[in-house]
Amino acid sequence: MGYHKTEIKKGKYGEFSKIKEEYQELEDAYEQNDGILQLCELSDLIGAIEGYVRKWNMSLQDVVDFSNKTQSAFRDGKRKS
């Protein structure tokens, strides 16, 4: 099992299953209260998201740009949380 206390099913890079795997590993690291492992899993999660969006010829920067637009809309009150 390595660093993780729970059994986590492996995903396939470029597929949603890899995002799910990395999220579950992040959740496990959080439950262990292991900050270093959380940073590692956040990094892995970003990589999994990047692989997933490439399927649509998009980049991680496209995701960041859209996130910034969403945050702006929340700040301006144009979108309610």
PDB file of N, CA, C and O in Angstrom:
ATOM      1  N   MET A   1       0.811  -1.187   0.000  1.00  0.00           N
ATOM      2  CA  MET A   1       0.000   0.000   0.000  1.00  0.00           C
ATOM      3  C   MET A   1       0.861   1.260   0.000  1.00  0.00           C
ATOM      4  O   MET A   1       0.387   2.318  -0.415  1.00  0.00           O
ATOM      5  N   GLY A   2       2.089   1.180   0.445  1.00  0.00           N
ATOM      6  CA  GLY A   2       2.971   2.340   0.408  1.00  0.00           C
ATOM      7  C   GLY A   2       2.603   3.376   1.455  1.00  0.00           C
ATOM      8  O   GLY A   2       2.451   3.055   2.633  1.00  0.00           O
ATOM      9  N   TYR A   3       2.462   4.611   1.021  1.00  0.00           N
ATOM     10  CA  TYR A   3       2.181   5.730   1.922  1.00  0.00           C
ATOM     11  C   TYR A   3       0.742   5.762   2.401  1.00  0.00           C
ATOM     12  O   TYR A   3       0.438   6.412   3.401  1.00  0.00           O
ATOM     13  N   HIS A   4      -0.137   5.079   1.711  1.00  0.00           N
ATOM     14  CA  HIS A   4      -1.563   5.216   1.975  1.00  0.00           C
ATOM     15  C   HIS A   4      -2.084   4.123   2.898  1.00  0.00           C
ATOM     16  O   HIS A   4      -1.631   2.980   2.870  1.00  0.00           O
ATOM     17  N   LYS A   5      -3.053   4.518   3.716  1.00  0.00           N
ATOM     18  CA  LYS A   5      -3.645   3.610   4.700  1.00  0.00           C
ATOM     19  C   LYS A   5      -4.837   2.848   4.127  1.00  0.00           C
ATOM     20  O   LYS A   5      -5.246   1.823   4.673  1.00  0.00           O
ATOM     21  N   THR A   6      -5.396   3.355   3.018  1.00  0.00           N
ATOM     22  CA  THR A   6      -6.565   2.717   2.417  1.00  0.00           C
ATOM     23  C   THR A   6      -6.208   2.160   1.044  1.00  0.00           C
ATOM     24  O   THR A   6      -5.286   2.637   0.382  1.00  0.00           O
ATOM     25  N   GLU A   7      -6.940   1.166   0.641  1.00  0.00           N
ATOM     26  CA  GLU A   7      -6.777   0.569  -0.686  1.00  0.00           C
ATOM     27  C   GLU A   7      -7.397   1.511  -1.716  1.00  0.00           C
ATOM     28  O   GLU A   7      -8.564   1.882  -1.594  1.00  0.00           O
ATOM     29  N   ILE A   8      -6.629   1.895  -2.719  1.00  0.00           N
ATOM     30  CA  ILE A   8      -7.100   2.825  -3.743  1.00  0.00           C
ATOM     31  C   ILE A   8      -6.866   2.185  -5.107  1.00  0.00           C
ATOM     32  O   ILE A   8      -5.753   1.785  -5.450  1.00  0.00           O
ATOM     33  N   LYS A   9      -7.948   2.102  -5.871  1.00  0.00           N
ATOM     34  CA  LYS A   9      -7.874   1.494  -7.200  1.00  0.00           C
ATOM     35  C   LYS A   9      -7.087   2.406  -8.139  1.00  0.00           C
ATOM     36  O   LYS A   9      -7.316   3.615  -8.186  1.00  0.00           O
ATOM     37  N   LYS A  10      -6.167   1.816  -8.879  1.00  0.00           N
ATOM     38  CA  LYS A  10      -5.345   2.568  -9.828  1.00  0.00           C
ATOM     39  C   LYS A  10      -6.180   2.986 -11.031  1.00  0.00           C
ATOM     40  O   LYS A  10      -7.013   2.223 -11.520  1.00  0.00           O
ATOM     41  N   GLY A  11      -5.945   4.206 -11.500  1.00  0.00           N
ATOM     42  CA  GLY A  11      -6.610   4.714 -12.687  1.00  0.00           C
ATOM     43  C   GLY A  11      -5.675   4.688 -13.880  1.00  0.00           C
ATOM     44  O   GLY A  11      -4.507   4.315 -13.771  1.00  0.00           O
ATOM     45  N   LYS A  12      -6.206   5.084 -14.999  1.00  0.00           N
ATOM     46  CA  LYS A  12      -5.426   5.131 -16.239  1.00  0.00           C
ATOM     47  C   LYS A  12      -5.176   6.587 -16.604  1.00  0.00           C
ATOM     48  O   LYS A  12      -6.110   7.384 -16.693  1.00  0.00           O
ATOM     49  N   TYR A  13      -3.900   6.931 -16.815  1.00  0.00           N
ATOM     50  CA  TYR A  13      -3.549   8.307 -17.166  1.00  0.00           C
ATOM     51  C   TYR A  13      -4.300   8.749 -18.423  1.00  0.00           C
ATOM     52  O   TYR A  13      -4.364   8.020 -19.413  1.00  0.00           O
ATOM     53  N   GLY A  14      -4.860   9.943 -18.362  1.00  0.00           N
ATOM     54  CA  GLY A  14      -5.634  10.474 -19.476  1.00  0.00           C
ATOM     55  C   GLY A  14      -7.123  10.190 -19.354  1.00  0.00           C
ATOM     56  O   GLY A  14      -7.928  10.698 -20.135  1.00  0.00           O
ATOM     57  N   GLU A  15      -7.485   9.373 -18.366  1.00  0.00           N
ATOM     58  CA  GLU A  15      -8.886   9.017 -18.138  1.00  0.00           C
ATOM     59  C   GLU A  15      -9.347   9.612 -16.806  1.00  0.00           C
ATOM     60  O   GLU A  15      -8.537   9.959 -15.948  1.00  0.00           O
ATOM     61  N   PHE A  16     -10.673   9.721 -16.658  1.00  0.00           N
ATOM     62  CA  PHE A  16     -11.232  10.245 -15.417  1.00  0.00           C
ATOM     63  C   PHE A  16     -10.817   9.398 -14.218  1.00  0.00           C
ATOM     64  O   PHE A  16     -10.677   9.906 -13.106  1.00  0.00           O
ATOM     65  N   SER A  17     -10.624   8.112 -14.454  1.00  0.00           N
ATOM     66  CA  SER A  17     -10.255   7.205 -13.358  1.00  0.00           C
ATOM     67  C   SER A  17      -8.954   7.635 -12.674  1.00  0.00           C
ATOM     68  O   SER A  17      -8.780   7.389 -11.481  1.00  0.00           O
ATOM     69  N   LYS A  18      -8.044   8.267 -13.406  1.00  0.00           N
ATOM     70  CA  LYS A  18      -6.780   8.720 -12.809  1.00  0.00           C
ATOM     71  C   LYS A  18      -7.022   9.921 -11.900  1.00  0.00           C
ATOM     72  O   LYS A  18      -6.388  10.041 -10.852  1.00  0.00           O
ATOM     73  N   ILE A  19      -7.934  10.809 -12.292  1.00  0.00           N
ATOM     74  CA  ILE A  19      -8.297  11.938 -11.436  1.00  0.00           C
ATOM     75  C   ILE A  19      -8.891  11.407 -10.136  1.00  0.00           C
ATOM     76  O   ILE A  19      -8.547  11.869  -9.049  1.00  0.00           O
ATOM     77  N   LYS A  20      -9.777  10.442 -10.261  1.00  0.00           N
ATOM     78  CA  LYS A  20     -10.417   9.845  -9.088  1.00  0.00           C
ATOM     79  C   LYS A  20      -9.372   9.212  -8.171  1.00  0.00           C
ATOM     80  O   LYS A  20      -9.416   9.401  -6.955  1.00  0.00           O
ATOM     81  N   GLU A  21      -8.440   8.466  -8.745  1.00  0.00           N
ATOM     82  CA  GLU A  21      -7.376   7.840  -7.958  1.00  0.00           C
ATOM     83  C   GLU A  21      -6.578   8.887  -7.180  1.00  0.00           C
ATOM     84  O   GLU A  21      -6.362   8.749  -5.976  1.00  0.00           O
ATOM     85  N   GLU A  22      -6.149   9.922  -7.876  1.00  0.00           N
ATOM     86  CA  GLU A  22      -5.320  10.936  -7.232  1.00  0.00           C
ATOM     87  C   GLU A  22      -6.100  11.699  -6.163  1.00  0.00           C
ATOM     88  O   GLU A  22      -5.541  12.064  -5.129  1.00  0.00           O
ATOM     89  N   TYR A  23      -7.386  11.941  -6.408  1.00  0.00           N
ATOM     90  CA  TYR A  23      -8.213  12.600  -5.399  1.00  0.00           C
ATOM     91  C   TYR A  23      -8.330  11.726  -4.152  1.00  0.00           C
ATOM     92  O   TYR A  23      -8.221  12.220  -3.030  1.00  0.00           O
ATOM     93  N   GLN A  24      -8.549  10.446  -4.347  1.00  0.00           N
ATOM     94  CA  GLN A  24      -8.671   9.533  -3.210  1.00  0.00           C
ATOM     95  C   GLN A  24      -7.356   9.444  -2.437  1.00  0.00           C
ATOM     96  O   GLN A  24      -7.361   9.316  -1.213  1.00  0.00           O
ATOM     97  N   GLU A  25      -6.237   9.512  -3.146  1.00  0.00           N
ATOM     98  CA  GLU A  25      -4.943   9.518  -2.468  1.00  0.00           C
ATOM     99  C   GLU A  25      -4.755  10.816  -1.689  1.00  0.00           C
ATOM    100  O   GLU A  25      -4.198  10.803  -0.591  1.00  0.00           O
ATOM    101  N   LEU A  26      -5.212  11.931  -2.244  1.00  0.00           N
ATOM    102  CA  LEU A  26      -5.160  13.206  -1.528  1.00  0.00           C
ATOM    103  C   LEU A  26      -6.030  13.145  -0.278  1.00  0.00           C
ATOM    104  O   LEU A  26      -5.630  13.604   0.792  1.00  0.00           O
ATOM    105  N   GLU A  27      -7.207  12.580  -0.422  1.00  0.00           N
ATOM    106  CA  GLU A  27      -8.115  12.439   0.721  1.00  0.00           C
ATOM    107  C   GLU A  27      -7.469  11.592   1.824  1.00  0.00           C
ATOM    108  O   GLU A  27      -7.572  11.921   3.006  1.00  0.00           O
ATOM    109  N   ASP A  28      -6.815  10.516   1.436  1.00  0.00           N
ATOM    110  CA  ASP A  28      -6.137   9.648   2.393  1.00  0.00           C
ATOM    111  C   ASP A  28      -5.007  10.415   3.095  1.00  0.00           C
ATOM    112  O   ASP A  28      -4.840  10.304   4.309  1.00  0.00           O
ATOM    113  N   ALA A  29      -4.238  11.187   2.332  1.00  0.00           N
ATOM    114  CA  ALA A  29      -3.156  11.982   2.913  1.00  0.00           C
ATOM    115  C   ALA A  29      -3.712  13.013   3.899  1.00  0.00           C
ATOM    116  O   ALA A  29      -3.113  13.265   4.945  1.00  0.00           O
ATOM    117  N   TYR A  30      -4.855  13.602   3.559  1.00  0.00           N
ATOM    118  CA  TYR A  30      -5.515  14.556   4.450  1.00  0.00           C
ATOM    119  C   TYR A  30      -5.932  13.881   5.751  1.00  0.00           C
ATOM    120  O   TYR A  30      -5.711  14.416   6.838  1.00  0.00           O
ATOM    121  N   GLU A  31      -6.535  12.707   5.631  1.00  0.00           N
ATOM    122  CA  GLU A  31      -6.976  11.974   6.814  1.00  0.00           C
ATOM    123  C   GLU A  31      -5.801  11.558   7.694  1.00  0.00           C
ATOM    124  O   GLU A  31      -5.954  11.399   8.906  1.00  0.00           O
ATOM    125  N   GLN A  32      -4.626  11.383   7.083  1.00  0.00           N
ATOM    126  CA  GLN A  32      -3.416  11.068   7.847  1.00  0.00           C
ATOM    127  C   GLN A  32      -2.775  12.329   8.436  1.00  0.00           C
ATOM    128  O   GLN A  32      -1.831  12.246   9.221  1.00  0.00           O
ATOM    129  N   ASN A  33      -3.300  13.499   8.046  1.00  0.00           N
ATOM    130  CA  ASN A  33      -2.758  14.786   8.482  1.00  0.00           C
ATOM    131  C   ASN A  33      -1.288  14.921   8.078  1.00  0.00           C
ATOM    132  O   ASN A  33      -0.465  15.430   8.840  1.00  0.00           O
ATOM    133  N   ASP A  34      -0.974  14.456   6.865  1.00  0.00           N
ATOM    134  CA  ASP A  34       0.394  14.469   6.335  1.00  0.00           C
ATOM    135  C   ASP A  34       0.501  15.558   5.265  1.00  0.00           C
ATOM    136  O   ASP A  34       0.142  15.340   4.108  1.00  0.00           O
ATOM    137  N   GLY A  35       0.994  16.718   5.661  1.00  0.00           N
ATOM    138  CA  GLY A  35       1.071  17.864   4.756  1.00  0.00           C
ATOM    139  C   GLY A  35       1.966  17.633   3.545  1.00  0.00           C
ATOM    140  O   GLY A  35       1.626  18.045   2.436  1.00  0.00           O
ATOM    141  N   ILE A  36       3.087  16.988   3.744  1.00  0.00           N
ATOM    142  CA  ILE A  36       4.005  16.719   2.631  1.00  0.00           C
ATOM    143  C   ILE A  36       3.347  15.797   1.618  1.00  0.00           C
ATOM    144  O   ILE A  36       3.422  16.034   0.412  1.00  0.00           O
ATOM    145  N   LEU A  37       2.705  14.749   2.107  1.00  0.00           N
ATOM    146  CA  LEU A  37       2.024  13.811   1.208  1.00  0.00           C
ATOM    147  C   LEU A  37       0.860  14.503   0.496  1.00  0.00           C
ATOM    148  O   LEU A  37       0.583  14.204  -0.665  1.00  0.00           O
ATOM    149  N   GLN A  38       0.181  15.416   1.174  1.00  0.00           N
ATOM    150  CA  GLN A  38      -0.899  16.164   0.536  1.00  0.00           C
ATOM    151  C   GLN A  38      -0.359  16.986  -0.635  1.00  0.00           C
ATOM    152  O   GLN A  38      -0.970  17.012  -1.703  1.00  0.00           O
ATOM    153  N   LEU A  39       0.766  17.647  -0.448  1.00  0.00           N
ATOM    154  CA  LEU A  39       1.367  18.419  -1.542  1.00  0.00           C
ATOM    155  C   LEU A  39       1.732  17.516  -2.717  1.00  0.00           C
ATOM    156  O   LEU A  39       1.531  17.879  -3.876  1.00  0.00           O
ATOM    157  N   CYS A  40       2.261  16.356  -2.412  1.00  0.00           N
ATOM    158  CA  CYS A  40       2.608  15.389  -3.462  1.00  0.00           C
ATOM    159  C   CYS A  40       1.357  14.974  -4.224  1.00  0.00           C
ATOM    160  O   CYS A  40       1.363  14.925  -5.454  1.00  0.00           O
ATOM    161  N   GLU A  41       0.292  14.679  -3.501  1.00  0.00           N
ATOM    162  CA  GLU A  41      -0.941  14.231  -4.150  1.00  0.00           C
ATOM    163  C   GLU A  41      -1.620  15.363  -4.922  1.00  0.00           C
ATOM    164  O   GLU A  41      -2.226  15.116  -5.964  1.00  0.00           O
ATOM    165  N   LEU A  42      -1.528  16.597  -4.427  1.00  0.00           N
ATOM    166  CA  LEU A  42      -2.052  17.738  -5.193  1.00  0.00           C
ATOM    167  C   LEU A  42      -1.323  17.859  -6.521  1.00  0.00           C
ATOM    168  O   LEU A  42      -1.936  18.112  -7.557  1.00  0.00           O
ATOM    169  N   SER A  43      -0.011  17.676  -6.479  1.00  0.00           N
ATOM    170  CA  SER A  43       0.785  17.708  -7.706  1.00  0.00           C
ATOM    171  C   SER A  43       0.360  16.600  -8.661  1.00  0.00           C
ATOM    172  O   SER A  43       0.206  16.834  -9.859  1.00  0.00           O
ATOM    173  N   ASP A  44       0.173  15.403  -8.134  1.00  0.00           N
ATOM    174  CA  ASP A  44      -0.270  14.277  -8.961  1.00  0.00           C
ATOM    175  C   ASP A  44      -1.667  14.536  -9.532  1.00  0.00           C
ATOM    176  O   ASP A  44      -1.955  14.165 -10.670  1.00  0.00           O
ATOM    177  N   LEU A  45      -2.527  15.171  -8.741  1.00  0.00           N
ATOM    178  CA  LEU A  45      -3.886  15.484  -9.199  1.00  0.00           C
ATOM    179  C   LEU A  45      -3.840  16.469 -10.365  1.00  0.00           C
ATOM    180  O   LEU A  45      -4.579  16.316 -11.337  1.00  0.00           O
ATOM    181  N   ILE A  46      -2.988  17.465 -10.270  1.00  0.00           N
ATOM    182  CA  ILE A  46      -2.833  18.415 -11.378  1.00  0.00           C
ATOM    183  C   ILE A  46      -2.377  17.686 -12.636  1.00  0.00           C
ATOM    184  O   ILE A  46      -2.884  17.947 -13.727  1.00  0.00           O
ATOM    185  N   GLY A  47      -1.430  16.783 -12.485  1.00  0.00           N
ATOM    186  CA  GLY A  47      -0.963  16.006 -13.631  1.00  0.00           C
ATOM    187  C   GLY A  47      -2.069  15.152 -14.237  1.00  0.00           C
ATOM    188  O   GLY A  47      -2.164  15.030 -15.459  1.00  0.00           O
ATOM    189  N   ALA A  48      -2.901  14.566 -13.390  1.00  0.00           N
ATOM    190  CA  ALA A  48      -4.009  13.741 -13.881  1.00  0.00           C
ATOM    191  C   ALA A  48      -5.032  14.595 -14.630  1.00  0.00           C
ATOM    192  O   ALA A  48      -5.561  14.182 -15.662  1.00  0.00           O
ATOM    193  N   ILE A  49      -5.302  15.784 -14.103  1.00  0.00           N
ATOM    194  CA  ILE A  49      -6.234  16.701 -14.781  1.00  0.00           C
ATOM    195  C   ILE A  49      -5.652  17.131 -16.119  1.00  0.00           C
ATOM    196  O   ILE A  49      -6.367  17.194 -17.119  1.00  0.00           O
ATOM    197  N   GLU A  50      -4.379  17.422 -16.139  1.00  0.00           N
ATOM    198  CA  GLU A  50      -3.717  17.822 -17.384  1.00  0.00           C
ATOM    199  C   GLU A  50      -3.832  16.718 -18.439  1.00  0.00           C
ATOM    200  O   GLU A  50      -4.142  16.996 -19.597  1.00  0.00           O
ATOM    201  N   GLY A  51      -3.586  15.482 -18.043  1.00  0.00           N
ATOM    202  CA  GLY A  51      -3.713  14.362 -18.983  1.00  0.00           C
ATOM    203  C   GLY A  51      -5.127  14.206 -19.496  1.00  0.00           C
ATOM    204  O   GLY A  51      -5.344  13.873 -20.662  1.00  0.00           O
ATOM    205  N   TYR A  52      -6.093  14.449 -18.616  1.00  0.00           N
ATOM    206  CA  TYR A  52      -7.505  14.309 -18.987  1.00  0.00           C
ATOM    207  C   TYR A  52      -7.937  15.371 -19.999  1.00  0.00           C
ATOM    208  O   TYR A  52      -8.626  15.047 -20.967  1.00  0.00           O
ATOM    209  N   VAL A  53      -7.548  16.627 -19.796  1.00  0.00           N
ATOM    210  CA  VAL A  53      -8.003  17.691 -20.704  1.00  0.00           C
ATOM    211  C   VAL A  53      -7.323  17.628 -22.068  1.00  0.00           C
ATOM    212  O   VAL A  53      -7.833  18.196 -23.034  1.00  0.00           O
ATOM    213  N   ARG A  54      -6.204  16.962 -22.160  1.00  0.00           N
ATOM    214  CA  ARG A  54      -5.522  16.816 -23.456  1.00  0.00           C
ATOM    215  C   ARG A  54      -6.378  16.052 -24.465  1.00  0.00           C
ATOM    216  O   ARG A  54      -6.184  16.178 -25.674  1.00  0.00           O
ATOM    217  N   LYS A  55      -7.325  15.259 -23.960  1.00  0.00           N
ATOM    218  CA  LYS A  55      -8.211  14.512 -24.861  1.00  0.00           C
ATOM    219  C   LYS A  55      -8.994  15.449 -25.780  1.00  0.00           C
ATOM    220  O   LYS A  55      -9.380  15.070 -26.886  1.00  0.00           O
ATOM    221  N   TRP A  56      -9.223  16.669 -25.312  1.00  0.00           N
ATOM    222  CA  TRP A  56      -9.989  17.657 -26.081  1.00  0.00           C
ATOM    223  C   TRP A  56      -9.087  18.749 -26.636  1.00  0.00           C
ATOM    224  O   TRP A  56      -9.529  19.865 -26.911  1.00  0.00           O
ATOM    225  N   ASN A  57      -7.803  18.403 -26.794  1.00  0.00           N
ATOM    226  CA  ASN A  57      -6.818  19.352 -27.312  1.00  0.00           C
ATOM    227  C   ASN A  57      -6.824  20.655 -26.524  1.00  0.00           C
ATOM    228  O   ASN A  57      -6.693  21.745 -27.081  1.00  0.00           O
ATOM    229  N   MET A  58      -6.979  20.511 -25.221  1.00  0.00           N
ATOM    230  CA  MET A  58      -6.913  21.651 -24.322  1.00  0.00           C
ATOM    231  C   MET A  58      -5.690  21.477 -23.422  1.00  0.00           C
ATOM    232  O   MET A  58      -5.084  20.406 -23.366  1.00  0.00           O
ATOM    233  N   SER A  59      -5.349  22.545 -22.729  1.00  0.00           N
ATOM    234  CA  SER A  59      -4.185  22.499 -21.849  1.00  0.00           C
ATOM    235  C   SER A  59      -4.600  22.799 -20.418  1.00  0.00           C
ATOM    236  O   SER A  59      -5.720  23.237 -20.156  1.00  0.00           O
ATOM    237  N   LEU A  60      -3.689  22.560 -19.513  1.00  0.00           N
ATOM    238  CA  LEU A  60      -3.925  22.911 -18.128  1.00  0.00           C
ATOM    239  C   LEU A  60      -4.113  24.423 -18.010  1.00  0.00           C
ATOM    240  O   LEU A  60      -4.892  24.884 -17.176  1.00  0.00           O
ATOM    241  N   GLN A  61      -3.414  25.191 -18.828  1.00  0.00           N
ATOM    242  CA  GLN A  61      -3.585  26.650 -18.802  1.00  0.00           C
ATOM    243  C   GLN A  61      -5.017  27.039 -19.171  1.00  0.00           C
ATOM    244  O   GLN A  61      -5.550  28.004 -18.623  1.00  0.00           O
ATOM    245  N   ASP A  62      -5.640  26.314 -20.080  1.00  0.00           N
ATOM    246  CA  ASP A  62      -7.045  26.576 -20.415  1.00  0.00           C
ATOM    247  C   ASP A  62      -7.931  26.399 -19.181  1.00  0.00           C
ATOM    248  O   ASP A  62      -8.857  27.178 -18.955  1.00  0.00           O
ATOM    249  N   VAL A  63      -7.640  25.373 -18.392  1.00  0.00           N
ATOM    250  CA  VAL A  63      -8.411  25.116 -17.175  1.00  0.00           C
ATOM    251  C   VAL A  63      -8.188  26.255 -16.179  1.00  0.00           C
ATOM    252  O   VAL A  63      -9.140  26.738 -15.565  1.00  0.00           O
ATOM    253  N   VAL A  64      -6.941  26.681 -16.018  1.00  0.00           N
ATOM    254  CA  VAL A  64      -6.620  27.777 -15.101  1.00  0.00           C
ATOM    255  C   VAL A  64      -7.313  29.062 -15.552  1.00  0.00           C
ATOM    256  O   VAL A  64      -7.874  29.785 -14.728  1.00  0.00           O
ATOM    257  N   ASP A  65      -7.277  29.349 -16.844  1.00  0.00           N
ATOM    258  CA  ASP A  65      -7.935  30.555 -17.363  1.00  0.00           C
ATOM    259  C   ASP A  65      -9.430  30.537 -17.065  1.00  0.00           C
ATOM    260  O   ASP A  65      -9.989  31.553 -16.651  1.00  0.00           O
ATOM    261  N   PHE A  66     -10.076  29.403 -17.270  1.00  0.00           N
ATOM    262  CA  PHE A  66     -11.500  29.299 -16.996  1.00  0.00           C
ATOM    263  C   PHE A  66     -11.776  29.447 -15.498  1.00  0.00           C
ATOM    264  O   PHE A  66     -12.754  30.081 -15.102  1.00  0.00           O
ATOM    265  N   SER A  67     -10.922  28.864 -14.681  1.00  0.00           N
ATOM    266  CA  SER A  67     -11.055  29.000 -13.233  1.00  0.00           C
ATOM    267  C   SER A  67     -10.984  30.467 -12.818  1.00  0.00           C
ATOM    268  O   SER A  67     -11.753  30.920 -11.970  1.00  0.00           O
ATOM    269  N   ASN A  68     -10.062  31.198 -13.420  1.00  0.00           N
ATOM    270  CA  ASN A  68      -9.930  32.626 -13.107  1.00  0.00           C
ATOM    271  C   ASN A  68     -11.192  33.389 -13.479  1.00  0.00           C
ATOM    272  O   ASN A  68     -11.610  34.288 -12.750  1.00  0.00           O
ATOM    273  N   LYS A  69     -11.802  33.037 -14.609  1.00  0.00           N
ATOM    274  CA  LYS A  69     -13.054  33.686 -15.013  1.00  0.00           C
ATOM    275  C   LYS A  69     -14.163  33.378 -14.012  1.00  0.00           C
ATOM    276  O   LYS A  69     -14.944  34.261 -13.658  1.00  0.00           O
ATOM    277  N   THR A  70     -14.233  32.146 -13.563  1.00  0.00           N
ATOM    278  CA  THR A  70     -15.246  31.750 -12.591  1.00  0.00           C
ATOM    279  C   THR A  70     -15.045  32.497 -11.274  1.00  0.00           C
ATOM    280  O   THR A  70     -16.006  32.999 -10.692  1.00  0.00           O
ATOM    281  N   GLN A  71     -13.804  32.570 -10.807  1.00  0.00           N
ATOM    282  CA  GLN A  71     -13.517  33.291  -9.566  1.00  0.00           C
ATOM    283  C   GLN A  71     -13.910  34.760  -9.686  1.00  0.00           C
ATOM    284  O   GLN A  71     -14.452  35.346  -8.749  1.00  0.00           O
ATOM    285  N   SER A  72     -13.635  35.340 -10.831  1.00  0.00           N
ATOM    286  CA  SER A  72     -13.992  36.735 -11.071  1.00  0.00           C
ATOM    287  C   SER A  72     -15.505  36.925 -11.009  1.00  0.00           C
ATOM    288  O   SER A  72     -15.991  37.898 -10.434  1.00  0.00           O
ATOM    289  N   ALA A  73     -16.239  36.000 -11.599  1.00  0.00           N
ATOM    290  CA  ALA A  73     -17.699  36.085 -11.584  1.00  0.00           C
ATOM    291  C   ALA A  73     -18.238  35.976 -10.153  1.00  0.00           C
ATOM    292  O   ALA A  73     -19.188  36.673  -9.798  1.00  0.00           O
ATOM    293  N   PHE A  74     -17.644  35.115  -9.338  1.00  0.00           N
ATOM    294  CA  PHE A  74     -18.065  34.999  -7.938  1.00  0.00           C
ATOM    295  C   PHE A  74     -17.778  36.306  -7.194  1.00  0.00           C
ATOM    296  O   PHE A  74     -18.621  36.794  -6.442  1.00  0.00           O
ATOM    297  N   ARG A  75     -16.580  36.872  -7.407  1.00  0.00           N
ATOM    298  CA  ARG A  75     -16.216  38.116  -6.725  1.00  0.00           C
ATOM    299  C   ARG A  75     -17.135  39.267  -7.126  1.00  0.00           C
ATOM    300  O   ARG A  75     -17.514  40.084  -6.288  1.00  0.00           O
ATOM    301  N   ASP A  76     -17.490  39.328  -8.407  1.00  0.00           N
ATOM    302  CA  ASP A  76     -18.326  40.410  -8.919  1.00  0.00           C
ATOM    303  C   ASP A  76     -19.808  40.209  -8.632  1.00  0.00           C
ATOM    304  O   ASP A  76     -20.627  41.083  -8.915  1.00  0.00           O
ATOM    305  N   GLY A  77     -20.146  39.049  -8.067  1.00  0.00           N
ATOM    306  CA  GLY A  77     -21.546  38.759  -7.752  1.00  0.00           C
ATOM    307  C   GLY A  77     -22.380  38.346  -8.957  1.00  0.00           C
ATOM    308  O   GLY A  77     -23.608  38.303  -8.886  1.00  0.00           O
ATOM    309  N   LYS A  78     -21.712  38.045 -10.054  1.00  0.00           N
ATOM    310  CA  LYS A  78     -22.434  37.621 -11.264  1.00  0.00           C
ATOM    311  C   LYS A  78     -22.823  36.156 -11.215  1.00  0.00           C
ATOM    312  O   LYS A  78     -23.646  35.689 -12.002  1.00  0.00           O
ATOM    313  N   ARG A  79     -22.226  35.447 -10.292  1.00  0.00           N
ATOM    314  CA  ARG A  79     -22.528  34.027 -10.131  1.00  0.00           C
ATOM    315  C   ARG A  79     -22.621  33.746  -8.648  1.00  0.00           C
ATOM    316  O   ARG A  79     -21.717  34.101  -7.892  1.00  0.00           O
ATOM    317  N   LYS A  80     -23.681  33.126  -8.229  1.00  0.00           N
ATOM    318  CA  LYS A  80     -23.875  32.844  -6.810  1.00  0.00           C
ATOM    319  C   LYS A  80     -23.333  31.474  -6.457  1.00  0.00           C
ATOM    320  O   LYS A  80     -23.437  30.520  -7.229  1.00  0.00           O
ATOM    321  N   SER A  81     -22.750  31.401  -5.266  1.00  0.00           N
ATOM    322  CA  SER A  81     -22.208  30.124  -4.824  1.00  0.00           C
ATOM    323  C   SER A  81     -23.251  29.259  -4.169  1.00  0.00           C
ATOM    324  O   SER A  81     -22.949  28.145  -3.740  1.00  0.00           O
TER     325      SER A  81
END
